[in-house]
Amino acid sequence: MGNTDTGTDAVAVINAYFAERLEKARAEAEKANAKLAQAQEDAAAFTERQELPPAVGAMKQGWALASWVTERATCIASDEINGKVRRGQYQQAKAERAAVLAWLEGNGYEVPGPFKD
């Protein structure tokens, strides 16, 4: 039933399509599982030793955290302006950002100039 007039087996080609999709999905799942394992390891290291993960590329250790906490506060500020979060939430995020940046500096991590107030 899968053969066409040209002798090509459409069912076989369709099965190849799904096999390729499955292989790509498995590869993506393996990458995601590796990222999850690394994130769990990083979280455990911080919980146990208050140690941040090693630096990646040109970034220094702690810069990713400084960037994240700054972006988080910025997003909350925008959401507060637009009425998406309750009033005062930005002030809380701003205080949390300051606390994280102070923790980084207090624990010997460099906080890049753009993240300082």
N, C-alpha and C positions, 0 to 999 in steps of 0.2 A: 504494500500500500504506500510505502514511502518513496518508491521509485517514480521518477517523472519520465517524460518522453525522452529526455537526454540520457537516461540511465543513472542520473544522480540520485542518491538516496537522501531525501530531504530529512528524514527522521535522524539519520546519522549526523547530518550537519547540525540539526537542532540540538541533538545530544552533545555535540562538541561545543556548541554555544554555552550550554548550561555547565558543562565541565570546566570551561574556561572561567565562567563567572564564579563557580565554586572555588576554583584554585585562587583566584584573585581575592575572594572574600577570606579564605583561609590565611593567605599571606597578610592581609590587613589585620586579621584577628591576632596573628602571632605578634605583629608589631605592637598592637594595642596591649596585648598581654605583657609584653616586655616593658612597655611604658608604665603599665600599672604596677608591675613588680618593682620597678625602679622608684616609683613614687611612694610605694609602701615602705621600701627600704630607707628612702630619704626621711619619711615621716618617723619611722622607728628610730633612726639615728638621732633626730632632733629630740624626740621624746626621752630617749635614754641619756643622751649626752649633751643636749642643746647644741648640736653641731649641724651646720648647714651643709648641703651637698657641695661637692667641688665645683669650681668655676667651669663654665662651658665657653669655648671659643675665646673671643677677646674680652668677654665680660669677666669681671672679678667676682669672687665669692661674695654673695649677698646682694649683688646688683639686681638679680632677677626678683628677689623679694622686695627690694626698694621700689622697683618698677611696678610690681603688682600692687603693693599697698597704695602707691600714688595713683595708679589708674583706678583702683577700687574707689578711692575717695573722690576722684574726679567724676566717675560715673554716678556715684550717690549724690553729688552736688547737682549734677544735671537732672537726675531723677527728682530731687527735691524741688528744683525750680519748676519742673513740669508737673508737680503734684503727684508723682508716682510713688513716693515714699513719704512717711510722716515727717512733719517739721522737726528739726533738731537732729535728724539722722546724719546729716552732713557733719555737724559739729562733733558727733560721736566718731564718725569715720576719720575726721581730721585729727582728733585726739589719739585715735588708734594708730594712725599713720605716724604721728610724732613719737609715740611710744615705741613703735617698731624701729624707726630710724635711730632713736636714742639707744635702743637695745643693740642695734648693729654696731654703732660707734662704741658703745660701752663694752662690747665683746670683741673689739679689735677688727671689725670689718670696716672697709672703706665705704662711705656713702658718697656717691658722685655728686658734684656740684649741682647739677640740674634738679636733684631730688631734695636739696636743702631749701629751706624757706628763705 
